């Protein structure tokens, strides 16, 4: 029997405690407004099994999702570039203005300068007659940049249990991302265990426990103030004993620049590896795309502490600053594994460099056409 994925708060259910000042505002921020609400009430099975689609229909719906999810980024990123290129002859002045536009889109100074340098060299070789030719060149260069760090889909390997360690500062969408990953693995008929190792905040434990109850999975937790490493230890041992397929471990995210906390997270990693050789199999950093270049700074801090296997770039649908994705790959070489394109479970999409670039370079006419075709499917 299909398992109900309860993504909305029940009518008579009290919300999570929200008194702590630095509490991740994930449940209160997203839960009441989830676009899943009506669907859960009216068609619960649709959230679990989905609709059987042909490969072409599925691809159309995926493209439509990406273009809607990246609409704000496209308006800020491509619209100014279109205005810059339209009807102008090619010149060095156009390249200088393009560099400014890229920086304004949070691509970053260093990455923007390097991109314009490569475009300048290409223009010397191919001698474009007008500025509009630069748009195709820019699309090619951005795609090449993202492909520097291949992004394999987030799937489970052969090891059992498969251990995913989630890191990131408070408020970036970490708990919601854990819930969406849990929903994904449940739909794949996997047995999931979540571990609340952010013991510095009582609210963090409660938030994850609430999601676990709604999703029907077990949550390993200790009292607030307990050792995060001890919770992780119990979580891994429980996963082995219960023959779990995947265990997802939440961690503290406050004051990521402070050495004691980063050392505590390293201890968690060592404890996991001691109990289960080669684990954690994934160390995923969750970043909030709306923070722009600050997300890059966070990624640098965590990369110094951990061998990150990938990044989940959350809240892309509400951000006009997602150009930081290019800076992250260019500066750090860490692959982006997933994008958060909305509030539904299926809106957490495996990253595709081609689909990302296609979506932000698409026209409004393309989006309308795809939406119509997706609706017909």
C-alpha positions as CSV (number, residue, x, y, z in Angstrom):
1,X,0.0,0.0,0.0
2,X,1.3,3.4,-0.9
3,X,2.7,5.4,2.0
4,X,1.2,8.8,2.6
5,X,3.9,11.6,2.7
6,X,2.3,14.1,5.1
7,X,3.9,17.4,4.0
8,X,1.4,19.7,5.7
9,X,0.6,20.3,9.3
10,X,-2.7,18.6,10.3
11,X,-5.5,21.0,11.2
12,X,-5.4,20.4,15.0
13,X,-1.7,19.9,15.3
14,X,0.3,22.5,17.2
15,X,3.3,24.0,15.4
16,X,6.9,23.4,16.5
17,X,8.4,25.5,19.3
18,X,9.8,28.7,17.7
19,X,11.1,30.6,20.7
20,X,14.8,30.3,20.1
21,X,16.2,33.4,18.4
22,X,18.6,31.6,16.1
23,X,16.2,28.7,15.3
24,X,16.2,27.5,11.7
25,X,12.9,28.9,10.4
26,X,12.3,26.0,8.1
27,X,9.1,24.5,9.3
28,X,7.3,27.8,10.1
29,X,8.6,29.4,7.0
30,X,7.7,26.7,4.5
31,X,5.1,24.3,6.0
32,X,2.0,26.6,6.0
33,X,2.7,27.8,2.5
34,X,3.6,24.5,0.9
35,X,2.0,24.2,-2.5
36,X,1.4,20.6,-1.6
37,X,-1.3,21.5,0.9
38,X,-4.3,21.1,-1.4
39,X,-2.8,18.1,-3.2
40,X,-2.3,16.2,0.1
41,X,-5.8,16.8,1.1
42,X,-7.4,16.0,-2.2
43,X,-5.1,13.5,-3.8
44,X,-2.7,11.9,-1.3
45,X,-1.8,9.1,-3.6
46,X,-0.5,11.5,-6.3
47,X,2.3,12.6,-4.0
48,X,3.4,9.0,-3.5
49,X,3.2,7.2,-6.8
50,X,3.0,10.2,-9.2
51,X,1.5,9.8,-12.6
52,X,2.9,7.3,-15.1
53,X,4.2,9.4,-17.9
54,X,6.0,8.7,-21.2
55,X,9.6,9.7,-21.3
56,X,8.8,12.7,-23.5
57,X,6.0,13.9,-21.2
58,X,8.3,13.5,-18.2
59,X,11.0,15.5,-19.9
60,X,8.6,18.3,-20.8
61,X,7.4,18.5,-17.2
62,X,11.0,18.5,-15.9
63,X,11.9,21.4,-18.2
64,X,8.8,23.3,-17.2
65,X,9.7,22.8,-13.5
66,X,13.3,24.0,-14.0
67,X,12.2,27.1,-16.0
68,X,9.6,28.1,-13.4
69,X,11.9,27.4,-10.5
70,X,14.6,29.6,-12.1
71,X,12.4,32.3,-13.3
72,X,13.6,35.0,-10.8
73,X,17.2,34.2,-11.6
74,X,16.5,34.4,-15.3
75,X,14.9,37.8,-15.0
76,X,17.9,39.2,-13.2
77,X,20.6,37.3,-15.0
78,X,19.5,37.2,-18.7
79,X,17.1,40.1,-19.1
80,X,19.9,42.8,-18.5
81,X,22.2,40.9,-20.8
82,X,19.6,40.7,-23.5
83,X,19.1,44.5,-23.3
84,X,22.9,44.9,-23.4
85,X,23.3,42.9,-26.5
86,X,20.2,43.9,-28.5
87,X,21.0,45.8,-31.7
88,X,24.5,46.8,-30.7
89,X,27.7,46.2,-32.7
90,X,30.4,44.3,-30.9
91,X,32.9,46.3,-28.9
92,X,35.1,46.2,-25.8
93,X,32.6,48.5,-24.1
94,X,30.0,45.7,-24.5
95,X,32.3,43.2,-22.8
96,X,32.9,45.7,-19.9
97,X,29.2,46.1,-19.4
98,X,28.7,42.3,-19.6
99,X,31.2,41.9,-16.8
100,X,29.3,44.3,-14.6
101,X,26.0,42.5,-15.4
102,X,27.6,39.1,-14.3
103,X,28.9,40.6,-11.1
104,X,25.4,42.1,-10.3
105,X,24.0,38.5,-10.8
106,X,26.3,37.3,-8.0
107,X,28.6,35.3,-10.3
108,X,31.4,37.0,-8.4
109,X,34.2,39.3,-9.5
110,X,36.9,36.7,-10.0
111,X,34.6,34.3,-12.0
112,X,33.1,37.1,-14.0
113,X,36.5,38.5,-15.0
114,X,37.7,35.0,-16.0
115,X,34.5,34.5,-18.1
116,X,34.8,37.8,-19.9
117,X,38.5,37.1,-20.6
118,X,37.6,33.8,-22.3
119,X,34.8,35.5,-24.3
120,X,37.3,38.2,-25.3
121,X,39.7,35.6,-26.6
122,X,36.9,33.8,-28.5
123,X,35.8,37.1,-30.1
124,X,39.3,37.7,-31.3
125,X,39.3,34.3,-33.0
126,X,35.7,34.3,-34.4
127,X,35.3,38.1,-34.9
128,X,31.5,38.5,-34.3
129,X,29.8,41.3,-36.2
130,X,27.3,42.1,-33.5
131,X,26.9,41.9,-29.7
132,X,24.0,39.4,-29.9
133,X,26.5,36.7,-31.0
134,X,28.0,37.0,-27.5
135,X,24.9,35.5,-25.9
136,X,25.6,32.1,-27.6
137,X,29.3,32.3,-26.6
138,X,28.4,33.2,-23.0
139,X,26.0,30.2,-22.8
140,X,28.7,27.9,-24.0
141,X,31.2,29.2,-21.5
142,X,28.9,29.0,-18.6
143,X,28.0,25.4,-19.5
144,X,31.7,24.5,-19.8
145,X,32.4,26.1,-16.4
146,X,29.7,24.1,-14.6
147,X,30.8,20.9,-16.3
148,X,34.3,21.3,-14.7
149,X,32.8,19.6,-11.6
150,X,30.6,16.7,-12.8
151,X,27.4,16.3,-10.8
152,X,26.4,12.7,-10.4
153,X,22.7,12.2,-9.4
154,X,22.2,11.7,-5.7
155,X,21.5,8.0,-5.5
156,X,22.3,5.3,-3.0
157,X,25.4,3.2,-3.5
158,X,26.0,-0.5,-2.7
159,X,27.0,0.0,1.0
160,X,24.2,-0.6,3.5
161,X,23.4,1.5,5.4
162,X,24.3,4.4,3.1
163,X,25.3,7.3,5.4
164,X,24.6,10.9,4.4
165,X,26.0,13.6,6.7
166,X,24.2,17.0,6.2
167,X,26.1,20.2,7.1
168,X,25.3,23.9,6.8
169,X,24.5,27.0,8.8
170,X,21.2,27.5,10.4
171,X,18.3,28.8,8.3
172,X,19.5,27.6,4.9
173,X,16.9,24.9,4.4
174,X,18.8,22.0,5.8
175,X,15.9,20.3,7.7
176,X,13.5,20.8,4.8
177,X,16.2,19.3,2.5
178,X,16.5,16.3,4.8
179,X,12.7,15.8,4.7
180,X,12.7,16.0,0.9
181,X,15.5,13.5,0.6
182,X,13.7,11.2,3.0
183,X,10.5,11.4,0.9
184,X,12.6,10.6,-2.2
185,X,14.1,7.5,-0.7
186,X,10.7,6.4,0.7
187,X,9.3,6.6,-2.8
188,X,12.1,4.3,-3.9
189,X,10.9,1.8,-1.3
190,X,14.0,2.3,0.9
191,X,14.1,2.1,4.7
192,X,15.2,5.5,6.1
193,X,16.5,6.6,9.5
194,X,17.1,10.2,10.4
195,X,19.5,11.3,13.2
196,X,19.1,14.6,15.1
197,X,22.8,15.4,15.9
198,X,22.2,19.1,16.2
199,X,22.1,18.9,20.0
200,X,23.0,22.6,20.5
201,X,19.4,23.6,19.8
202,X,16.4,21.9,21.3
203,X,14.3,23.3,18.5
204,X,16.4,21.6,15.9
205,X,15.8,18.2,17.5
206,X,12.1,18.9,17.7
207,X,11.9,20.1,14.1
208,X,13.5,17.0,12.7
209,X,11.4,14.7,15.0
210,X,8.2,16.4,13.7
211,X,9.3,15.7,10.1
212,X,10.2,12.1,10.9
213,X,6.8,11.5,12.5
214,X,5.0,13.0,9.5
215,X,7.0,10.9,7.1
216,X,6.7,7.7,9.1
217,X,10.4,7.2,9.7
218,X,12.3,6.7,13.0
219,X,14.4,9.6,14.4
220,X,17.3,8.9,16.7
221,X,17.7,11.7,19.2
222,X,19.1,12.6,22.6
223,X,18.3,15.4,25.0
224,X,19.4,18.9,24.1
225,X,23.0,19.5,25.1
226,X,24.1,15.9,24.5
227,X,27.2,15.1,22.6
228,X,26.6,15.2,18.8
229,X,29.1,12.5,18.3
230,X,27.2,10.2,20.7
231,X,24.0,10.8,18.8
232,X,25.7,10.0,15.5
233,X,27.2,6.8,17.1
234,X,23.8,5.7,18.3
235,X,22.3,6.5,14.9
236,X,24.8,4.4,12.9
237,X,24.5,1.5,15.3
238,X,20.7,1.7,15.1
239,X,20.8,1.8,11.3
240,X,23.0,-1.4,11.3
241,X,20.8,-3.2,13.8
242,X,17.6,-2.3,12.0
243,X,18.9,-3.2,8.5
244,X,18.3,0.4,7.3
245,X,19.1,1.3,3.7
246,X,20.0,5.0,4.3
247,X,20.6,7.1,7.4
248,X,20.6,10.9,7.1
249,X,22.4,12.8,9.9
250,X,21.6,16.4,10.8
251,X,24.3,18.5,12.3
252,X,24.7,21.8,14.1
253,X,25.0,24.9,12.0
254,X,25.5,27.8,14.4
255,X,28.7,29.8,14.1
256,X,30.3,27.9,11.3
257,X,33.4,30.2,11.6
258,X,34.1,29.1,15.2
259,X,36.8,26.5,15.5
260,X,35.1,24.5,18.4
261,X,32.0,23.8,16.4
262,X,33.9,22.8,13.3
263,X,36.0,20.5,15.4
264,X,32.9,19.0,16.9
265,X,31.6,18.2,13.4
266,X,34.9,16.6,12.5
267,X,34.5,14.4,15.6
268,X,31.1,13.3,14.4
269,X,32.7,12.4,11.1
270,X,35.4,10.3,12.8
271,X,32.9,8.5,15.0
272,X,30.8,7.5,11.9
273,X,33.9,6.3,10.1
274,X,35.0,4.3,13.1
275,X,31.7,2.5,13.3
276,X,31.2,2.0,9.6
277,X,34.3,2.0,7.4
278,X,34.1,4.4,4.4
279,X,31.2,6.2,5.9
280,X,29.9,8.9,5.7
281,X,29.4,8.1,2.0
282,X,28.1,11.6,1.3
283,X,28.9,14.8,3.0
284,X,26.4,17.3,1.6
285,X,26.6,21.1,2.3
286,X,23.2,22.9,2.2
287,X,23.4,26.5,1.0
288,X,20.7,29.2,0.7
289,X,20.9,30.5,-2.9
290,X,19.3,33.8,-1.8
291,X,22.5,34.7,0.3
292,X,24.6,35.2,-2.9
293,X,28.3,35.5,-2.3
294,X,27.8,34.8,1.4
295,X,26.9,31.2,0.3
296,X,30.4,31.0,-1.3
297,X,32.0,32.1,1.9
298,X,30.1,29.4,3.8
299,X,31.1,26.8,1.3
300,X,34.8,27.8,1.7
301,X,34.6,27.4,5.5
302,X,33.0,24.0,5.3
303,X,35.3,22.8,2.5
304,X,38.3,23.5,4.7
305,X,36.8,21.3,7.4
306,X,35.3,18.4,5.4
307,X,35.8,16.5,2.1
308,X,32.5,17.7,0.7
309,X,30.9,15.3,-1.9
310,X,28.4,17.9,-3.1
311,X,26.2,20.9,-2.4
312,X,22.5,21.3,-2.2
313,X,21.6,24.8,-3.4
314,X,18.3,25.4,-1.7
315,X,15.6,28.1,-2.2
316,X,16.5,28.7,-5.9
317,X,12.9,29.4,-6.7
318,X,12.8,32.5,-4.5
319,X,16.3,33.8,-5.4
320,X,17.5,36.2,-7.9
321,X,21.1,35.6,-6.7
322,X,21.6,32.0,-7.9
323,X,24.5,33.1,-10.1
324,X,26.6,32.1,-7.1
325,X,26.3,28.5,-8.5
326,X,28.9,29.4,-11.1
327,X,31.2,30.9,-8.5
328,X,30.9,27.9,-6.3
329,X,31.9,25.4,-9.0
330,X,34.6,27.8,-10.4
331,X,36.2,28.7,-7.1
332,X,35.8,25.5,-5.1
333,X,35.4,22.7,-7.7
334,X,32.6,21.2,-5.5
335,X,29.8,19.7,-7.5
336,X,26.3,20.9,-7.1
337,X,24.2,17.8,-6.5
338,X,20.7,19.1,-6.0
339,X,18.7,22.3,-6.5
340,X,15.7,23.4,-4.5
341,X,13.3,24.6,-7.1
342,X,10.1,24.8,-4.9
343,X,8.5,23.6,-1.8
344,X,7.2,20.2,-3.0
345,X,9.2,17.0,-2.5
346,X,9.8,16.6,-6.2
347,X,11.1,20.2,-6.5
348,X,14.4,19.0,-5.0
349,X,16.0,18.1,-8.3
350,X,19.3,16.4,-9.2
351,X,21.5,19.1,-10.7
352,X,22.1,19.1,-14.4
353,X,24.5,21.7,-15.9
354,X,22.7,21.5,-19.2
355,X,19.2,22.0,-17.8
356,X,20.4,24.8,-15.5
357,X,21.9,26.8,-18.4
358,X,19.1,26.0,-20.8
359,X,16.5,27.2,-18.2
360,X,18.2,30.5,-17.4
361,X,18.7,31.2,-21.1
362,X,15.2,30.3,-22.1
363,X,12.8,32.9,-23.3
364,X,9.4,33.7,-21.8
365,X,7.8,32.3,-24.9
366,X,9.6,29.0,-24.3
367,X,8.3,28.9,-20.8
368,X,4.7,29.5,-21.8
369,X,4.9,26.8,-24.5
370,X,6.4,24.3,-22.1
371,X,3.8,25.1,-19.4
372,X,1.0,24.4,-21.9
373,X,2.6,21.2,-23.1
374,X,3.2,20.1,-19.5
375,X,-0.4,20.8,-18.7
376,X,-1.6,18.7,-21.6
377,X,0.6,15.8,-20.6
